Amino acid sequence: MSMKSKLAVVSTALLLAAGSANAGCVKGAVAGGVVGHVAGKHSVLGAAVGCAIGHHSAKKKEKLAQQQAQQQQAAAAAQPTRVAPANTVSTTRK
């Protein structure tokens, strides 16, 4: 693969990964591209697979964070709040 085509593939991947919907794609694509290159000049295929895996991992992490936030909010809402009566008198003497 020539240098021009590699550059075109990388720039296209970066443009596609610019949106928040493609979270994790760039990190996975870089790692997959390196692994694919080392494994026998399959850097483009490795980058594509790495992008898919990175995106999937980012989605799982985001979903887990949302679930934990919801559980913390539910736990905070379930705890009763203590309110002191308005007409309390202190019985301590000085």
VEXGURO-717179 format. One line per 10 residues: number of its first residue (from 1); their letters; for each residue x negated, y, z negated of C-alpha. Coordinates in steps of 0.5 Angstrom, whole numbers, plus 500, padded with zeros to 3 digits. Example, Ala and Ser with C-alpha at 12.3 -4.5 7.8 and 13.67 -1.06 7.14 Angstrom:
BEGIN
1 = AS = 475,491,484 ~ 473,498,486
//
This chain:
BEGIN
1 = MSMKSKLAVV = 500,500,500 ~ 497,507,502 ~ 496,512,497 ~ 502,517,500 ~ 507,511,499 ~ 505,510,492 ~ 505,517,491 ~ 512,517,494 ~ 514,512,490 ~ 512,515,483
11 = STALLLAAGS = 515,522,485 ~ 521,519,487 ~ 521,515,480 ~ 520,521,476 ~ 525,525,480 ~ 530,519,478 ~ 528,519,471 ~ 529,526,470 ~ 536,526,467 ~ 538,524,460
21 = ANAGCVKGAV = 542,518,463 ~ 535,514,465 ~ 532,515,458 ~ 526,510,457 ~ 525,509,465 ~ 519,513,466 ~ 515,510,460 ~ 518,503,462 ~ 516,504,469 ~ 509,506,467
31 = AGGVVGHVAG = 508,500,463 ~ 511,496,468 ~ 507,499,474 ~ 500,498,470 ~ 502,490,469 ~ 504,489,476 ~ 498,492,479 ~ 494,488,474 ~ 498,482,475 ~ 496,482,483
41 = KHSVLGAAVG = 498,488,486 ~ 505,488,485 ~ 505,495,482 ~ 512,498,485 ~ 516,491,483 ~ 513,492,476 ~ 515,499,476 ~ 522,498,478 ~ 523,492,473 ~ 519,496,467
51 = CAIGHHSAKK = 524,502,469 ~ 530,497,468 ~ 527,494,461 ~ 525,501,459 ~ 532,504,460 ~ 536,498,457 ~ 531,499,451 ~ 533,506,450 ~ 540,505,451 ~ 540,499,445
61 = KEKLAQQQAQ = 536,504,441 ~ 541,510,442 ~ 547,505,440 ~ 544,503,434 ~ 542,510,432 ~ 550,512,433 ~ 552,506,429 ~ 548,507,423 ~ 550,515,423 ~ 557,513,423
71 = QQQAAAAAQP = 556,508,417 ~ 553,513,413 ~ 558,518,415 ~ 563,513,413 ~ 559,511,406 ~ 559,519,404 ~ 567,520,406 ~ 568,514,401 ~ 565,516,395 ~ 569,520,391
81 = TRVAPANTVS = 567,527,389 ~ 568,530,382 ~ 571,536,380 ~ 571,539,373 ~ 577,542,370 ~ 578,549,371 ~ 580,550,364 ~ 574,547,360 ~ 571,550,354 ~ 564,548,351
91 = TTRK = 564,546,344 ~ 557,547,343 ~ 555,552,338 ~ 549,556,338
//
